[in-house]
Amino acid sequence: MKQLRVGTPLAVGGVVLIPVERLVTKVASHRCGRWFSAAMEAVAIIVCEPGGVRAIDVRERALPVEELIREIPGLADAIGTCRAG
C-alpha cells in the first residue's frame, strides 16, 4: 500500500515548507510466519511564500499544486493555514 500524506509544516523565515510523504507498508507470509514493514519516504515539498505557493518533487522538478491538492487529503487546509499566516 502506498499513501500520500501531509507532513508537519516547518516555518523558515517568511517561508513555510510542507513536506509530502508517502507511507509504504508491506506484508509477507512465509512458512515460518509473517512479517510487516512500514517506511516513510519524501515525495515533494510545498513551498508557501509571500509570492505564492509552489511544489517541487525530490528530483527538483516543479509539480502542479492543484493536482496535489486533489490527491492528498489535508493539503488544501495546510496551504490555507500557511497563507493565513
NORLIN-V438114 format. One record per helix or strand. SS is the DSSP state (a for helix, b for strand). FROM is the first residue (numbers start at 0). TO is the last residue. If there is no record, write none. Layout:
((SS/FROM/TO) (SS/FROM/TO))
//
This chain:
((b/1/5) (b/9/11) (b/14/29) (b/32/48) (b/51/56) (b/61/62) (a/64/70) (a/74/83))
//
